Amino acid sequence: MRARYMRITGPMLRKVARQIGEALWELPGTD
């Protein structure tokens, strides 16, 4: 059950982390 849970949340967390990273990268560049 745990492995299945991680298999689903793994990519999801990675996608969220990427979105947050992009947002943080765009914040300083308000040129």
C-alpha distances in whole Angstrom, upper triangle without the diagonal:
4,6,5,6,9,10,11,12,14,17,17,18,20,22,23,24,26,27,28,30,32,33,34,36,38,39,41,43,45,48
4,5,5,6,9,10,10,12,15,15,15,18,20,20,21,24,25,26,27,29,31,31,33,35,36,39,40,42,45
4,5,5,6,9,10,10,13,14,15,16,19,20,20,22,24,25,26,28,30,31,32,34,36,38,39,41,44
4,5,5,6,9,10,12,13,14,16,18,19,20,22,24,25,26,28,29,31,32,34,35,38,39,41,44
4,5,5,6,8,11,11,12,14,16,16,18,20,21,22,24,26,27,28,30,32,33,35,37,38,42
4,5,5,5,9,10,10,12,14,15,15,18,19,20,21,24,25,26,27,29,31,33,34,36,39
4,6,5,7,9,10,11,13,15,16,17,19,21,22,23,25,26,28,30,31,34,34,37,39
4,6,6,7,9,11,12,13,15,16,17,19,21,22,23,25,26,28,29,32,33,35,38
4,6,5,6,8,10,10,12,14,15,16,18,20,21,22,24,25,27,29,31,32,35
4,5,5,6,9,10,11,12,14,15,16,18,20,21,22,24,26,28,29,32,34
4,6,5,6,9,10,10,12,14,15,16,18,20,21,22,24,27,27,30,32
4,5,5,6,9,10,11,12,14,15,17,18,20,21,23,26,26,28,31
4,5,5,6,9,10,10,12,14,15,16,18,20,21,24,25,27,30
4,5,5,6,9,10,10,12,14,15,16,18,20,22,23,25,28
4,5,5,6,9,10,11,12,14,15,17,18,21,22,24,26
4,5,5,6,8,10,11,12,14,15,17,19,20,22,25
4,5,5,6,9,10,10,12,14,15,18,19,21,24
4,5,5,6,9,10,10,12,14,17,17,19,22
4,5,5,6,9,10,11,12,15,16,17,20
4,5,5,6,9,10,11,13,15,16,20
4,5,5,6,9,10,12,13,16,18
4,5,5,6,9,11,11,13,16
4,5,5,6,9,10,12,15
4,5,5,7,9,11,14
4,6,6,7,10,12
4,6,5,7,10
4,5,6,10
4,6,8
4,5
4
